Amino acid sequence: MSSDSLKSMFYQAVESRKSIRQFSPQMPDTQVLERILTAALHAPSGKNLQNWRFFVCTGAKRDQYLKYSQKSWLGIKDALQKKLKPSLYEFTERFFFTLGDAPVLIFCYSQNSEDERYHTSIGSVYMAVQNINLACQVEGLGCCTMGAPLEIQKEVDQFLGLNDREDYRAGNLELLCAVAMGYPKHDPPKAPRKLEDRIHWLS
Ligand SMILES: Cc1cc2nc3c(=O)[nH]c(=O)nc-3n(C[C@H](O)[C@H](O)[C@H](O)COP(=O)(O)O)c2cc1C
């Protein structure tokens, strides 16, 4: 492939990506999910610690999470009611109750050491999450990165059975976000980008 077509495919993937919040219940093939997760593992990480940990829920485990998602809504609904217009508020509420029927949920954790948490650990996980977003895009899947599970962080930890892990008991595993994923069932408009005051050139 010429470097020009690679370049145009890359920018097309980046610019056409958008958060998807309604999914077909069709489960993506395991090989597709493995490619997406492998893309996550290719992200850069501070000191190459590769300190991301992903917990992938499908089937019954994914279904069981819905009641937790509904609970996380309670933590943020008042703030959102003030910010969002009613139709968007209702759409968001429905998303929290159903997760858009996404067949796959990926909980993304950082395995921190005390002195690395801000310097490298957290940022590295988000680099990997962006690779997941872009890999979904080129695979024809959609996804939505969600900070909402942080509202019920401890309960999510328990739901995933992290108490059985030594690194969790040592206080080193930290939930950063979840990603709902599947084949898109809607085509929302692209969220507008703000350009002013975002980039500052100095010379
Ligand atoms: C760290 C982070 C947390 C987010 N949390 C949520 C969330 O809890 N629920 C949700 O519906 N979308 C969530 N989003 C998606 C954003 O709302 C979305 O990326 C933004 O509105 C821009 O839209 P786009 O992704 O379609 O470009 C989150 C995105 C990021 C990066």
Ligand as a Chemical Component Dictionary entry (heavy atoms), coordinates in Angstrom:
data_LIG
# 
_chem_comp.id                   LIG 
_chem_comp.type                 NON-POLYMER 
_chem_comp.pdbx_formal_charge   0 
_chem_comp.three_letter_code    LIG 
# 
loop_
_chem_comp_atom.comp_id 
_chem_comp_atom.atom_id 
_chem_comp_atom.alt_atom_id 
_chem_comp_atom.type_symbol 
_chem_comp_atom.charge 
_chem_comp_atom.model_Cartn_x 
_chem_comp_atom.model_Cartn_y 
_chem_comp_atom.model_Cartn_z 
_chem_comp_atom.pdbx_ordinal 
LIG C1  C1  C 0 -13.185 9.729  29.051 1  
LIG C2  C2  C 0 -14.520 9.693  28.350 2  
LIG C3  C3  C 0 -15.668 9.435  29.083 3  
LIG C4  C4  C 0 -16.913 9.358  28.441 4  
LIG N1  N1  N 0 -18.036 9.001  29.153 5  
LIG C5  C5  C 0 -19.208 8.824  28.519 6  
LIG C6  C6  C 0 -20.332 8.298  29.222 7  
LIG O1  O1  O 0 -20.256 7.988  30.418 8  
LIG N2  N2  N 0 -21.508 8.141  28.559 9  
LIG C7  C7  C 0 -21.609 8.459  27.222 10 
LIG O2  O2  O 0 -22.707 8.278  26.653 11 
LIG N3  N3  N 0 -20.544 8.939  26.512 12 
LIG C8  C8  C 0 -19.362 9.108  27.128 13 
LIG N4  N4  N 0 -18.253 9.538  26.413 14 
LIG C9  C9  C 0 -18.362 9.824  24.974 15 
LIG C10 C10 C 0 -18.376 11.334 24.712 16 
LIG O3  O3  O 0 -19.624 11.857 25.089 17 
LIG C11 C11 C 0 -18.082 11.585 23.221 18 
LIG O4  O4  O 0 -16.794 11.096 22.898 19 
LIG C12 C12 C 0 -18.134 13.083 22.882 20 
LIG O5  O5  O 0 -19.435 13.591 23.055 21 
LIG C13 C13 C 0 -17.693 13.355 21.451 22 
LIG O6  O6  O 0 -18.479 12.608 20.554 23 
LIG P1  P1  P 0 -17.838 11.576 19.523 24 
LIG O7  O7  O 0 -17.141 10.495 20.329 25 
LIG O8  O8  O 0 -19.005 11.036 18.749 26 
LIG O9  O9  O 0 -16.849 12.297 18.677 27 
LIG C14 C14 C 0 -17.004 9.604  27.041 28 
LIG C15 C15 C 0 -15.837 9.868  26.306 29 
LIG C16 C16 C 0 -14.612 9.905  26.946 30 
LIG C17 C17 C 0 -13.368 10.148 26.123 31 
# 
loop_
_chem_comp_bond.comp_id 
_chem_comp_bond.atom_id_1 
_chem_comp_bond.atom_id_2 
_chem_comp_bond.value_order 
_chem_comp_bond.pdbx_ordinal 
LIG C1  C2  SING 1  
LIG C2  C3  SING 2  
LIG C2  C16 DOUB 3  
LIG C3  C4  DOUB 4  
LIG C4  N1  SING 5  
LIG C4  C14 SING 6  
LIG N1  C5  DOUB 7  
LIG C5  C6  SING 8  
LIG C5  C8  SING 9  
LIG C6  O1  DOUB 10 
LIG C6  N2  SING 11 
LIG N2  C7  SING 12 
LIG C7  O2  DOUB 13 
LIG C7  N3  SING 14 
LIG N3  C8  DOUB 15 
LIG C8  N4  SING 16 
LIG N4  C9  SING 17 
LIG N4  C14 SING 18 
LIG C9  C10 SING 19 
LIG C10 O3  SING 20 
LIG C10 C11 SING 21 
LIG C11 O4  SING 22 
LIG C11 C12 SING 23 
LIG C12 O5  SING 24 
LIG C12 C13 SING 25 
LIG C13 O6  SING 26 
LIG O6  P1  SING 27 
LIG P1  O7  DOUB 28 
LIG P1  O8  SING 29 
LIG P1  O9  SING 30 
LIG C14 C15 DOUB 31 
LIG C15 C16 SING 32 
LIG C16 C17 SING 33 
# 
